[in-house]
Amino acid sequence: QVQLVESGGGLVQAGGSLRLSCVASGRIFSINAMGWYRQAPGNQREMVAVITRGGSTNYADSVKGRFYISRDNAKNTVYLQMNSLKPEDTGVYYCTANGYEFRGQGTQVTVSS
């Protein structure tokens, strides 16, 4: 099993920034890609950003140019730097591994207008 623990969510005004962190533990060797998904009330879950062990990244069109994902393999940690936040970025952000195979408990991000 893989355990994922997120931190860094909160309330921010539109245009502000937040950085999310996620620490992985357990069967680390089984992790290839890590990423972030989000879900807003009434909306479907959507992929925000993914990064592979080799550093390749993929972003949702809605966050390209504003969000940046990175990982520190030595610390088993993945980060999501979120800039120029918009109210529509509000939701629960989940750290995931290998797609949606493993998921953290989520951290709330609220962007006020």
C-alpha positions as CSV (number, residue, x, y, z in Angstrom):
1,Q,0.0,0.0,0.0
2,V,0.9,3.6,-0.5
3,Q,-0.1,6.4,1.9
4,L,-0.4,10.0,0.7
5,V,-0.7,13.0,3.1
6,E,-1.5,16.4,1.7
7,S,-0.9,19.8,3.2
8,G,-1.0,23.4,2.1
9,G,-4.6,24.1,1.3
10,G,-6.6,27.1,2.6
11,L,-8.5,30.3,1.8
12,V,-7.0,32.8,-0.7
13,Q,-8.2,35.7,-2.6
14,A,-8.4,35.6,-6.4
15,G,-5.1,36.3,-7.9
16,G,-3.2,34.8,-5.0
17,S,-1.0,31.7,-4.7
18,L,-0.9,28.5,-2.7
19,R,1.5,25.6,-2.7
20,L,0.3,22.1,-1.9
21,S,2.6,19.4,-0.7
22,C,2.1,15.6,-0.6
23,V,4.3,13.1,1.1
24,A,4.2,9.5,0.1
25,S,5.1,6.6,2.3
26,G,4.8,2.8,2.1
27,R,5.5,0.9,-1.1
28,I,7.2,3.9,-2.7
29,F,9.0,1.7,-5.3
30,S,5.6,0.9,-6.8
31,I,4.9,4.6,-7.6
32,N,5.5,5.8,-11.1
33,A,3.4,8.9,-11.6
34,M,2.1,11.2,-9.0
35,G,-0.4,13.9,-9.4
36,W,-3.2,16.1,-8.2
37,Y,-6.9,15.8,-8.9
38,R,-9.6,18.1,-7.7
39,Q,-13.4,18.0,-7.1
40,A,-15.7,20.9,-6.6
41,P,-19.3,20.4,-5.3
42,G,-21.6,19.2,-8.0
43,N,-18.7,18.7,-10.4
44,Q,-16.9,15.6,-11.6
45,R,-13.4,14.9,-10.4
46,E,-10.8,16.3,-12.8
47,M,-7.1,15.8,-13.3
48,V,-5.2,18.9,-12.5
49,A,-1.5,17.9,-13.0
50,V,0.6,14.8,-13.2
51,I,4.3,14.1,-13.1
52,T,6.1,10.9,-13.8
53,R,9.1,9.6,-12.0
54,G,11.2,10.8,-14.8
55,G,9.8,14.3,-14.6
56,S,7.4,14.4,-17.5
57,T,4.4,16.6,-16.8
58,N,0.8,16.9,-18.0
59,Y,-1.7,19.6,-17.0
60,A,-5.3,20.3,-17.4
61,D,-5.9,23.0,-20.0
62,S,-7.6,25.2,-17.3
63,V,-4.5,25.4,-15.3
64,K,-1.7,25.6,-17.9
65,G,0.6,28.5,-17.3
66,R,-0.7,29.0,-13.7
67,F,0.0,25.8,-11.9
68,Y,3.3,23.9,-11.7
69,I,3.9,20.4,-10.5
70,S,7.2,19.2,-9.3
71,R,8.5,16.3,-7.3
72,D,11.4,15.5,-5.0
73,N,12.1,11.8,-5.3
74,A,14.6,11.9,-2.4
75,K,11.8,13.2,-0.1
76,N,9.0,11.2,-1.7
77,T,7.2,14.5,-2.1
78,V,5.2,16.1,-4.8
79,Y,4.3,19.8,-4.9
80,L,1.7,21.8,-6.7
81,Q,2.4,25.5,-7.0
82,M,-0.8,27.4,-7.8
83,N,-0.6,30.9,-9.0
84,S,-3.1,33.4,-10.3
85,L,-5.8,31.5,-8.5
86,K,-9.4,31.9,-9.7
87,P,-12.7,31.2,-7.9
88,E,-13.3,28.3,-10.2
89,D,-10.1,26.6,-8.8
90,T,-12.0,26.1,-5.6
91,G,-12.4,22.5,-4.5
92,V,-10.9,19.6,-2.7
93,Y,-7.5,18.7,-4.0
94,Y,-6.4,15.1,-3.8
95,C,-2.8,13.8,-4.2
96,T,-2.8,10.6,-6.2
97,A,-0.3,8.0,-7.2
98,N,-0.5,5.9,-10.4
99,G,-3.5,7.6,-11.7
100,Y,-6.2,7.2,-9.1
101,E,-4.9,3.9,-7.7
102,F,-3.9,5.6,-4.4
103,R,-5.4,8.8,-3.0
104,G,-4.8,11.1,0.0
105,Q,-7.6,12.4,2.1
106,G,-7.6,15.7,0.3
107,T,-7.1,19.3,1.2
108,Q,-9.6,22.1,0.7
109,V,-8.7,25.1,-1.5
110,T,-11.1,28.0,-1.5
111,V,-10.5,31.0,-3.7
112,S,-12.7,34.0,-2.9
113,S,-13.6,36.6,-5.6
